[in-house]
Amino acid sequence: MASSWVNATLPRRKKDGIIMSMIRVLVAIDEYNELAALEASLRRSGFSVVGMQSDAGVPEQLMSFNPEVLIISAQGQKVNGLRLLSRIKRKNGTPKVLLVMPKGRFTGHIDPKQVDGTLDFPLEHKIVLEYLADFFDLDVESLQEKLQKEPVASDK
């Protein structure tokens, strides 16, 4: 699947009188249906999303898209997040990293300095939104309300 750019507006809380800009999320999951569903959910909730089904272009997307959050498969067939994380240099904890792991079948070692949270596969999108709300001091209820609304045209 080719990378898809989606721009949306996400109202963020004011900090020191300044409204924060849109949050950028890079999703690298090799399972197509899960990737497409998560991209659609994040779009509906107001995030700017780039989705990738392979880890081949992730380092380049980290440089060009400059995401604030990276959601990545831990040990997928096309996306090996553990290998990628060893090559990613985070500055001041950015990007935040959510590692997606198959429930009960994870065999790797996670460095807690490189990962901000873990998610079980298959993903529960409400849990992803809870993490994002926590990372950026957002109202999780308003994000979940947006998720429940009618899908936008690009989601159908």
C-alpha positions as CSV (number, residue, x, y, z in Angstrom):
1,M,0.0,0.0,0.0
2,A,1.4,3.4,-0.9
3,S,1.7,6.1,1.7
4,S,-1.4,8.1,2.1
5,W,-1.4,11.7,3.3
6,V,-4.4,12.8,5.1
7,N,-4.7,16.3,6.6
8,A,-7.4,17.0,9.2
9,T,-7.9,19.5,11.9
10,L,-7.6,18.5,15.5
11,P,-8.4,21.1,18.0
12,R,-5.9,20.9,20.8
13,R,-5.8,22.5,24.1
14,K,-4.3,25.9,24.5
15,K,-1.0,25.9,26.2
16,D,0.3,29.3,27.3
17,G,-2.3,30.9,25.1
18,I,-1.2,29.2,22.0
19,I,-3.4,26.6,20.2
20,M,-1.2,23.6,19.3
21,S,-1.2,22.4,15.7
22,M,-2.4,19.2,14.1
23,I,-0.8,15.9,15.5
24,R,1.0,13.8,12.9
25,V,0.9,10.0,13.2
26,L,3.0,7.5,11.2
27,V,1.4,4.0,11.2
28,A,3.6,1.1,10.0
29,I,1.6,-2.1,10.2
30,D,2.0,-4.9,7.7
31,E,-1.5,-6.2,8.0
32,Y,-3.5,-4.3,5.4
33,N,-7.0,-4.5,6.9
34,E,-5.7,-3.4,10.3
35,L,-3.7,-0.6,8.8
36,A,-6.6,0.7,6.7
37,A,-9.0,0.6,9.6
38,L,-6.6,2.4,12.0
39,E,-5.9,5.1,9.4
40,A,-9.6,5.7,9.0
41,S,-10.2,5.8,12.7
42,L,-7.4,8.3,13.3
43,R,-8.6,10.5,10.4
44,R,-12.1,10.6,11.8
45,S,-10.7,11.6,15.1
46,G,-8.8,14.5,13.5
47,F,-5.2,13.3,13.2
48,S,-2.9,13.7,10.2
49,V,-1.9,10.2,9.2
50,V,0.7,8.5,6.9
51,G,0.2,4.7,6.7
52,M,2.8,2.2,5.5
53,Q,2.7,-1.5,5.0
54,S,6.4,-2.1,4.9
55,D,9.3,-0.8,6.9
56,A,11.3,0.1,3.8
57,G,10.4,3.8,3.8
58,V,9.9,4.4,7.5
59,P,13.2,6.2,8.1
60,E,12.6,8.5,5.2
61,Q,9.0,9.2,6.4
62,L,10.3,10.0,9.8
63,M,12.5,12.7,8.3
64,S,10.0,14.2,5.8
65,F,6.7,13.8,7.7
66,N,8.2,14.4,11.1
67,P,5.5,12.5,13.0
68,E,4.8,13.1,16.7
69,V,3.7,9.5,17.1
70,L,4.9,6.3,15.5
71,I,2.6,3.2,15.7
72,I,4.6,0.2,14.5
73,S,4.4,-3.6,14.4
74,A,6.9,-5.2,16.7
75,Q,7.7,-8.3,14.6
76,G,5.6,-8.3,11.5
77,Q,6.6,-10.0,8.2
78,K,7.1,-6.7,6.4
79,V,7.5,-4.4,9.4
80,N,10.0,-5.2,12.1
81,G,9.6,-2.4,14.6
82,L,12.2,-3.8,17.0
83,R,14.9,-3.6,14.3
84,L,13.7,-0.1,13.2
85,L,13.6,1.3,16.8
86,S,17.3,0.4,17.2
87,R,18.0,2.8,14.3
88,I,15.6,5.6,15.2
89,K,17.0,8.6,17.1
90,R,14.4,10.2,19.4
91,K,14.8,13.7,20.5
92,N,13.2,14.6,23.8
93,G,11.0,11.5,23.6
94,T,9.7,12.4,20.1
95,P,8.3,10.6,18.3
96,K,6.2,8.8,20.9
97,V,6.3,5.1,20.0
98,L,3.4,2.6,20.3
99,L,4.5,-0.9,19.6
100,V,1.9,-3.3,18.2
101,M,2.4,-6.9,19.4
102,P,0.5,-10.1,18.7
103,K,-1.3,-11.1,21.9
104,G,0.6,-13.9,23.7
105,R,3.1,-14.5,20.8
106,F,5.7,-11.8,21.4
107,T,9.3,-13.2,21.7
108,G,11.5,-10.1,21.6
109,H,12.9,-7.7,24.1
110,I,11.6,-4.1,24.5
111,D,13.9,-1.3,25.6
112,P,11.6,0.9,27.8
113,K,13.6,4.0,26.7
114,Q,12.5,3.4,23.1
115,V,8.8,2.6,23.6
116,D,6.1,4.7,25.2
117,G,3.4,2.1,25.1
118,T,2.4,-1.3,23.8
119,L,-0.8,-2.4,22.0
120,D,-2.2,-5.9,21.5
121,F,-3.0,-7.1,18.0
122,P,-5.7,-6.9,16.8
123,L,-5.9,-3.3,17.8
124,E,-8.6,-1.7,19.8
125,H,-8.9,1.8,18.3
126,K,-10.3,3.3,21.5
127,I,-7.1,2.3,23.4
128,V,-5.0,3.9,20.7
129,L,-7.0,7.1,21.2
130,E,-6.5,6.9,25.0
131,Y,-2.8,6.8,24.5
132,L,-2.8,9.7,22.1
133,A,-5.1,11.7,24.5
134,D,-2.7,11.0,27.3
135,F,0.5,11.9,25.3
136,F,-0.9,15.3,24.1
137,D,-3.3,16.3,26.9
138,L,-6.4,15.9,24.7
139,D,-10.0,15.2,25.7
140,V,-10.4,11.4,25.1
141,E,-14.2,11.6,25.2
142,S,-14.3,14.1,22.3
143,L,-11.9,12.0,20.3
144,Q,-14.0,8.9,20.8
145,E,-17.2,10.9,19.9
146,K,-15.5,11.8,16.6
147,L,-14.7,8.2,16.1
148,Q,-18.3,7.2,16.5
149,K,-19.6,9.8,14.0
150,E,-20.4,8.9,10.4
151,P,-17.3,8.0,8.4
152,V,-15.9,10.7,6.1
153,A,-16.1,10.1,2.3
154,S,-12.4,8.9,2.1
155,D,-13.2,6.2,4.7
156,K,-15.9,4.5,2.6
